[in-house]
Amino acid sequence: MAVVALFLGMPAGWAAAPAGDGAPAAMASAVLLGTVRDSAGAPVAGARVRMRSYHTAGGWLDGTTDAQGRFRLEGLEPGDFLVWVELGPLISTHGQVIAVAAGDNRHDLPCPRREIRGRVLSAAGRPVAGARVVLARGGGTSATLKTDPEGSFAFLLLDGWYSLLVDAPGFRPHEGAAPLRVHGTSRTVEIRMQPAASTSGRETAITGRVTGLLPAEMADAEVLAYPPGSDGFTRASALDSTGRYRIENIELPGQWSLIVETRSRKIQRLVNVPPDHAGREVGAVDLAFPECFAVSGRVLNADASIGDFDQLAFDDPRQAGSQSTRVGPRGSFSIALPSGTFHVAAAHSGDASPDILARVPLVVDGKPLQGVEIRLDATGVIAGRILGAGPGARMEGLTVRAFQGHLAKDGEVGNLGQYEIDGLPPGPWEVTAWSGVGDITSATVRLPEDASRASLDLSFRPGPLTLSGRLAGFDPAATYIVRILRQDSRDATHLFAVEHDGTFSRSGLAAGTYRVEVEDSAMPRPLYAGTVDLRSDRSLVLNLSIPP
């Protein structure tokens, strides 16, 4: 399940101070230092060393290695820390717990790295410069770059399964027929691009203009087009000096999603491509960034005191994404926002969800705002019980979260399934709970303006049926996951592992039609997808064949 979180960023640098632990700097007397090395023992420059308190999930720090692979993190409270290394978008090592004592603590850290490198060539063998190459890994992680004048590219990554996608003007999009496996050594590939079916530019295209961007933003921006269902290759187009774009090779009819994103702003538009689109363009699809207005002021706690948070986010559910800014001295902030009604949330760097929310939204109505005072005074509560999740011991593994727009706030779950999410502003909320064994349930509730509390019970709707089976042709070294989603409701979604002998089983299911997907956790797409009907009078056994 994908969960939207607002506050993922944290300060980078050679040394950083813990965020939000509330301890005076003078008490932080420990240092962690060492060298990051790859599998061959070579130092890794530019790697990001990240750590957090192992017992409290707080005290986040990070730093970057120098040219000799060395790092040094200061200002630590002695204790146990979870430490890992990141290098680019595709490398994140498993965390290791390190006991940090007072004084200097030296620990070298491993950062294995492989490469997928290659060249993009035309059918005649000539280099294709400026081709957009996307490397995707299972779990939604991906990296994008463009080929150099020789058509070359290279990605740093870990062992795993990857899919390689290439798009270039004048050529058909290229999507690898099978995922690439990287294991123990790097891979070199050569990609031959086939010419587009039409070079006249008059077929299967979406055209339009992007407006509202500064010249510097225009130079870096591109339009991304996602096919219906997001199962196909993503198309892309750069912008010319006037903001015009052209996305070619639009084969699939249906709703395409067009997205333009800058470092701080994002807009999205759905475009309907009719079934008879072949031979003509879908034109004049303009994407206009709204005018932004300067908003500045102070953000305070409910009692008018100054908080210790350092991130502030503004979210209008009707817009494509939230926007955030740093909180300055004495709670000051400054940000440029378009017109809209924004919910405001504050958090500490490194927190996965906001700590405090404002009850009253901020309204921007076509003009700058100065001297704004925002009070983080939301006190609304959504509470209830989570039913049908098994014996009380399983309740400890439940997570409950409330969503409104792009905001997400966690709650607490008791041993008997009672839960409470506090500090919420009024309005509609979607509340989702999921368990450690992969069950998901969700429902909506409105927190009234004139009431501080709303009740909502969630149920996993258990039933008497069982879905079981066996995978044929599976790789014993792989990790397979079975996902079943009830077609008529989000109230019955289950995620569970396949045993080492290829068997799987899930009990407690209600009758209905389910979508069944089998995934290898390292591969970018499902190995099997289909639907099954569970009848009220019998369980079901599936025998599935998995491609190598």
C-alpha positions in Angstrom: 0.0 0.0 0.0 1.3 3.4 -1.0 1.2 5.9 1.9 1.6 9.6 1.2 3.8 11.4 3.7 4.7 15.1 3.8 7.9 15.4 5.7 10.5 13.2 4.3 13.4 15.6 3.9 16.1 16.3 6.4 19.2 18.5 6.4 22.3 17.1 4.8 25.9 17.9 5.5 29.2 16.8 7.0 27.7 16.9 10.5 24.2 17.4 11.7 22.4 17.8 15.0 19.6 15.5 16.1 16.2 16.8 15.2 13.5 17.0 17.8 15.1 15.2 20.7 14.9 18.3 22.9 18.3 17.7 24.6 20.8 20.6 25.0 23.7 20.5 22.6 26.2 20.5 25.5 25.0 17.0 26.5 25.6 15.5 23.1 29.2 14.2 23.6 29.5 11.3 21.1 30.9 11.2 17.5 30.5 8.5 14.9 33.2 8.5 12.2 34.6 6.0 9.7 34.9 5.2 6.0 32.3 3.9 3.5 33.7 1.2 1.2 32.3 -0.9 -1.6 32.5 -4.7 -2.0 36.1 -4.4 -3.3 37.2 -2.3 -0.4 37.4 0.9 -2.4 36.2 4.1 -0.7 32.8 5.5 -1.8 32.7 9.3 -2.2 29.5 11.2 -2.1 27.6 8.5 -0.2 24.9 9.7 2.3 25.3 8.1 5.8 22.0 8.2 7.7 21.1 7.3 11.2 18.4 7.5 13.8 17.9 6.4 17.4 17.2 2.7 17.4 14.9 2.7 20.4 12.8 5.9 19.9 12.9 6.3 16.0 13.9 9.9 16.7 17.2 11.7 16.7 17.7 11.7 12.9 21.1 12.7 11.5 22.9 12.4 8.2 26.1 13.4 6.5 28.0 12.9 3.2 31.3 11.2 2.6 34.3 13.1 1.3 36.5 12.2 -1.7 38.2 9.5 0.5 34.9 8.0 1.6 35.2 9.4 5.1 32.3 10.6 7.2 31.9 12.2 10.6 28.7 12.7 12.5 28.9 14.9 15.6 26.5 16.0 18.4 25.2 12.5 19.3 23.7 11.4 22.6 25.3 8.1 23.5 23.0 5.2 22.7 22.0 2.7 20.1 21.5 3.9 16.5 20.3 2.4 13.3 22.8 3.3 10.6 22.6 2.8 6.8 24.1 4.2 3.6 22.4 5.7 0.5 24.0 6.4 -2.8 21.8 7.9 -5.5 18.1 6.9 -5.9 18.7 3.1 -6.2 21.2 2.2 -3.4 20.0 2.0 0.2 21.8 -0.6 2.3 20.2 -2.6 5.2 20.5 -0.8 8.5 22.8 -2.0 11.2 22.5 -1.2 14.9 25.6 0.5 16.3 26.2 1.2 20.0 27.6 4.8 20.3 29.5 5.6 23.5 30.8 8.9 24.7 33.8 10.2 22.7 34.8 9.0 19.2 33.3 5.8 17.8 34.9 4.5 14.6 32.8 2.2 12.3 33.5 1.5 8.6 30.3 1.0 6.7 29.7 -1.2 3.6 28.1 0.1 0.4 28.0 -2.6 -2.3 27.5 -1.1 -5.7 27.0 -2.5 -9.2 26.3 -0.8 -12.6 23.9 -1.2 -15.4 25.7 0.6 -18.2 25.2 0.6 -22.0 24.5 2.5 -25.1 21.4 3.5 -27.0 21.8 3.2 -30.8 19.6 3.6 -33.8 18.7 0.6 -35.9 21.7 1.6 -38.1 24.0 1.6 -35.2 24.4 5.3 -34.7 24.5 6.8 -31.2 21.2 8.3 -29.9 22.2 11.3 -27.8 19.7 12.8 -25.3 17.5 9.7 -25.0 15.6 9.5 -21.8 16.5 6.2 -20.0 14.5 5.1 -17.0 15.6 2.2 -14.7 12.9 0.9 -12.5 13.1 -1.5 -9.6 10.3 -3.3 -7.7 8.7 -1.2 -5.0 8.3 1.8 -7.2 12.0 3.0 -7.0 13.4 4.4 -10.3 16.1 6.6 -11.6 16.2 8.7 -14.8 19.0 10.1 -16.9 19.8 11.1 -20.5 22.4 9.6 -22.8 25.6 11.5 -23.6 26.7 12.4 -27.2 27.9 8.8 -27.6 24.5 7.4 -26.6 26.0 6.0 -23.3 24.5 5.8 -19.9 25.3 4.2 -16.5 23.3 3.6 -13.3 24.7 2.7 -9.9 22.6 0.1 -8.1 22.4 -2.9 -5.8 21.8 -6.5 -6.8 18.2 -7.1 -7.9 15.8 -7.2 -10.8 15.4 -4.0 -13.0 13.4 -2.9 -16.0 14.9 -0.6 -18.6 12.8 1.9 -20.5 14.1 4.2 -23.2 12.3 7.1 -25.1 13.8 9.4 -27.7 12.3 11.8 -30.3 11.8 10.1 -33.6 11.9 6.6 -32.2 9.4 4.2 -30.9 9.6 3.8 -27.0 11.7 0.8 -26.0 10.7 -1.4 -23.1 12.8 -4.4 -22.3 11.0 -7.7 -23.0 12.2 -9.1 -19.7 13.6 -7.6 -16.5 17.4 -7.5 -16.1 18.9 -9.4 -13.2 22.0 -7.9 -11.5 23.7 -10.4 -9.2 27.4 -10.3 -8.1 28.6 -8.3 -11.1 27.7 -5.3 -13.3 25.7 -5.6 -16.5 26.4 -4.1 -19.9 23.5 -3.7 -22.4 23.0 -2.4 -25.9 19.6 -1.0 -26.9 18.6 -0.6 -30.6 15.8 1.9 -31.2 13.4 1.5 -34.0 12.2 4.6 -35.9 8.8 5.9 -35.1 5.9 4.8 -37.4 5.5 8.4 -38.6 8.1 11.1 -38.7 5.6 13.8 -39.9 4.5 14.4 -36.3 0.9 14.3 -37.3 -0.1 11.0 -35.7 -0.9 9.8 -32.2 0.3 12.9 -30.4 -0.7 15.1 -27.5 0.3 18.7 -27.9 -0.1 21.8 -25.9 1.7 24.5 -23.9 2.9 24.9 -20.3 2.5 28.4 -18.9 3.2 30.1 -15.6 6.8 29.0 -15.2 9.9 31.2 -14.9 12.5 30.9 -17.7 14.9 28.9 -15.4 12.0 26.5 -14.5 11.1 26.1 -18.1 14.6 25.0 -19.1 14.5 22.1 -16.6 10.9 21.1 -16.8 9.3 18.3 -19.0 5.9 16.9 -19.5 5.4 13.3 -18.4 2.5 11.3 -19.8 1.3 8.2 -18.0 -0.9 5.7 -20.0 -4.3 4.5 -18.9 -3.8 2.2 -15.9 -0.1 3.3 -15.7 0.9 -0.1 -16.9 2.7 1.1 -20.1 5.8 3.0 -20.9 5.7 6.6 -19.7 6.1 9.2 -22.5 8.0 12.5 -22.0 8.5 15.8 -23.8 10.8 18.7 -23.1 9.5 22.3 -23.4 10.7 24.7 -26.0 11.4 28.4 -25.1 7.7 29.2 -25.3 6.6 26.3 -23.1 5.3 24.2 -26.0 5.5 20.4 -25.9 4.7 17.4 -28.0 4.2 13.9 -26.8 4.3 11.3 -29.6 3.5 7.6 -29.8 0.2 7.7 -28.0 -1.1 4.2 -28.8 -3.6 3.5 -26.0 -7.0 5.1 -25.9 -8.4 6.2 -22.6 -7.4 8.7 -19.9 -3.8 9.7 -19.9 -2.3 11.6 -17.0 -0.1 14.5 -17.8 2.2 15.9 -15.1 4.6 18.8 -15.0 6.7 19.1 -11.8 9.4 21.6 -10.8 11.4 21.6 -7.6 8.6 23.3 -5.7 5.5 23.0 -7.8 3.5 20.4 -9.6 0.4 20.3 -11.8 -1.5 17.4 -13.3 -4.2 17.1 -15.9 -6.2 14.1 -17.3 -6.5 13.9 -21.1 -9.0 11.6 -22.8 -7.6 10.0 -25.9 -10.6 8.6 -28.0 -10.6 5.1 -29.5 -10.4 6.6 -33.0 -7.4 8.8 -32.3 -5.1 7.1 -34.8 -4.0 9.6 -37.6 -4.7 12.8 -35.6 -3.6 14.8 -32.7 -5.1 15.6 -29.4 -4.2 19.2 -29.4 -4.4 22.4 -27.3 -3.9 20.5 -24.0 -2.5 23.4 -22.0 -1.1 23.1 -18.4 -1.1 26.4 -16.6 0.8 26.9 -13.4 -1.3 29.3 -11.3 0.0 32.6 -10.2 1.6 32.5 -6.8 1.5 35.1 -4.1 4.0 35.8 -1.2 2.7 34.6 2.1 4.7 35.3 5.3 4.1 35.4 9.0 4.6 33.3 12.1 3.4 29.8 13.2 2.8 29.2 16.9 1.5 26.6 19.2 -2.1 26.7 20.4 -1.0 28.7 23.5 0.9 31.3 21.3 4.3 29.8 22.4 7.0 29.1 19.8 7.3 25.4 18.9 10.4 23.4 18.2 9.3 22.1 14.8 11.2 23.1 11.7 9.0 22.1 8.7 5.7 23.7 7.6 3.5 22.2 4.9 0.5 23.8 3.1 -1.9 21.4 1.4 -5.0 22.2 -0.8 -6.6 18.8 -1.5 -7.8 20.1 -4.9 -4.2 20.8 -6.1 -1.7 18.2 -7.3 0.6 18.3 -4.3 1.4 20.0 -1.0 4.1 22.7 -0.7 6.5 23.0 2.3 9.0 25.5 3.7 11.4 25.7 6.6 10.4 27.4 9.8 12.8 30.3 10.7 13.6 32.0 14.0 10.7 32.6 16.4 8.4 30.6 14.2 8.8 32.9 11.1 8.0 31.5 7.6 7.8 32.7 4.1 6.4 30.9 1.0 4.8 31.5 -2.4 1.3 30.0 -2.8 -1.4 30.0 -5.4 -4.9 30.9 -4.6 -6.6 28.2 -2.6 -7.7 26.9 0.8 -4.7 25.3 2.5 -4.5 23.0 5.6 -1.4 23.7 7.5 0.8 21.1 9.3 4.1 21.3 11.1 6.6 18.6 11.9 10.3 17.9 12.8 12.8 17.0 10.0 12.8 13.3 9.4 9.2 12.7 10.7 7.1 10.5 8.4 3.9 12.4 9.3 3.0 15.8 10.7 3.2 16.4 14.5 0.7 19.3 14.7 -2.1 20.6 12.5 -3.9 24.0 12.4 -7.6 23.9 12.9 -8.4 26.9 10.6 -7.2 26.6 7.0 -5.2 29.4 5.4 -7.1 31.1 2.5 -5.1 32.7 -0.3 -7.3 34.8 -2.5 -5.4 36.4 -5.3 -3.1 38.7 -3.3 0.0 38.6 -1.1 -0.5 38.0 2.7 1.8 39.5 5.3 1.8 39.2 9.0 -0.2 35.9 9.0 -0.4 34.2 12.3 -1.1 30.4 12.2 -2.0 28.6 15.4 -1.4 24.9 15.5 -4.5 24.3 17.5 -6.4 21.4 15.8 -8.0 19.2 18.6 -10.4 17.0 16.7 -10.4 13.3 17.4 -11.4 10.3 15.3 -11.8 7.2 17.5 -13.4 3.8 17.3 -12.7 0.1 17.2 -10.9 -2.2 14.7 -12.9 -5.4 14.4 -12.2 -8.8 12.9 -8.4 -8.6 13.1 -8.0 -11.8 15.1 -7.0 -12.4 18.7 -5.8 -9.5 20.9 -2.1 -10.3 20.4 -2.4 -9.2 16.7 -3.7 -5.8 17.6 -0.2 -4.7 18.7 0.9 -5.0 15.0 -1.9 -2.8 13.7 -1.2 0.7 12.2 -4.0 3.2 11.8 -3.7 6.4 9.8 -6.1 9.3 8.7 -5.8 10.9 5.3 -7.1 14.3 4.1 -5.8 15.4 0.8 -2.0 14.9 0.9 -2.0 15.0 4.8 -1.5 11.8 6.8 -1.6 11.5 10.6 -1.0 8.3 12.6 -3.0 7.2 15.7 -2.6 4.7 18.5 -4.2 1.2 18.7 -4.9 -0.5 22.0 -4.6 -4.2 22.7 -8.4 -4.7 22.3 -8.5 -2.9 19.0 -9.6 0.5 20.2 -7.9 3.3 18.3 -7.7 7.1 18.5 -6.2 9.7 16.1 -6.1 13.2 17.7 -5.0 16.7 16.7 -7.2 16.8 13.5 -9.0 19.7 11.9 -12.6 19.5 10.8 -13.5 18.0 7.4 -13.7 14.6 5.6 -11.0 12.0 6.6 -10.3 8.6 5.2 -9.1 6.3 7.9 -7.1 3.2 7.0 -5.8 0.4 9.2 -3.4 -2.4 8.2 -2.0 -5.3 10.1 1.4 -6.9 10.3 0.1 -9.9 8.3 -1.0 -7.7 5.4 -4.7 -7.1 5.9 -6.0 -3.6 5.0 -9.3 -1.9 5.8 -10.5 1.6 5.1 -13.5 3.9 5.6 -14.4 7.6 5.6 -15.8 9.9 8.2 -16.4 13.6 8.6 -15.2 15.5 11.6 -17.8 18.2 12.1 -17.0 21.9 12.6 -19.0 22.1 15.8 -17.8 18.9 17.3 -14.4 17.8 18.5 -14.9 14.1 18.1 -16.2 11.6 15.5 -16.6 7.8 15.8 -15.7 5.3 13.2 -15.4 1.5 13.5 -13.3 -0.4 11.0 -13.7 -4.0 10.1 -11.6 -6.5 8.3 -14.7 -8.5 7.4 -13.4 -12.0 8.1 -15.1 -14.9 6.5 -15.0 -18.8 6.5 -13.2 -19.3 3.2 -9.6 -20.1 2.3 -7.6 -19.4 -0.8 -4.6 -21.7 -1.2 -2.3 -23.0 -3.9 1.1 -23.7 -5.2 3.5 -21.9 -7.6 5.1 -24.0 -10.3 8.4 -22.9 -11.9 9.4 -20.6 -9.1 12.9 -19.6 -8.1 13.6 -21.1 -4.6 16.0 -18.2 -3.9 13.4 -15.5 -4.6 10.9 -14.0 -2.2 7.3 -14.2 -3.5 4.4 -12.2 -2.3 0.7 -12.9 -3.0 -1.7 -9.9 -3.0 -5.4 -10.4 -3.1 -7.8 -7.4 -3.4 -11.5 -7.6 -3.2 -12.9 -6.1 -6.4 -15.9 -4.3 -4.8 -14.3 -2.9 -1.8 -11.0 -1.8 -0.2 -12.2 -3.4 3.0 -10.7 -6.8 2.1 -7.1 -6.5 0.9 -4.5 -9.0 2.0 -0.8 -9.4 1.4 1.1 -12.5 2.5 4.3 -14.5 1.7 4.7 -17.7 -0.3 6.4 -20.5 1.6 9.8 -21.9 0.6 8.2 -24.9 -1.1 6.0 -22.7 -3.3 2.8 -23.1 -1.4 0.6 -20.3 -0.1 -2.6 -20.1 1.9 -4.9 -17.4 3.3 -7.9 -18.1 5.5 -10.6 -15.9 6.9 -11.9 -14.6 3.6 -15.4 -13.6 2.8 -17.2 -14.6 -0.4 -16.6 -12.4 -3.5 -14.5 -11.6 -6.5 -10.8 -11.0 -5.8 -7.9 -9.8 -8.0 -4.9 -12.1 -7.3 -1.3 -10.9 -8.0 1.9 -12.8 -7.4 5.1 -10.6 -7.1 8.8 -11.3 -6.7 9.8 -8.6 -4.2 12.9 -7.8 -6.4 11.1 -7.6 -9.7 9.3 -4.5 -11.0 6.0 -6.0 -12.1 3.7 -8.8 -11.1 4.6 -12.3 -12.3 0.9 -13.3 -12.3 -2.3 -11.3 -12.3 -5.9 -12.6 -12.6 -9.3 -12.7 -10.9 -11.0 -15.5 -8.9 -14.4 -16.0 -7.5 -14.8 -17.3 -3.9 -18.2 -18.8 -3.4 -19.9 -18.8 0.0 -20.0 -22.6 0.0 -16.4 -23.5 -0.8 -12.8 -22.5 -0.6 -10.5 -22.4 -3.7 -7.2 -24.0 -4.6 -5.0 -22.3 -7.3 -2.1 -23.9 -9.2 -0.1 -21.1 -10.9 2.8 -21.3 -13.2 5.5 -18.6 -12.7 7.7 -17.6 -15.6 11.5 -17.9 -15.0 
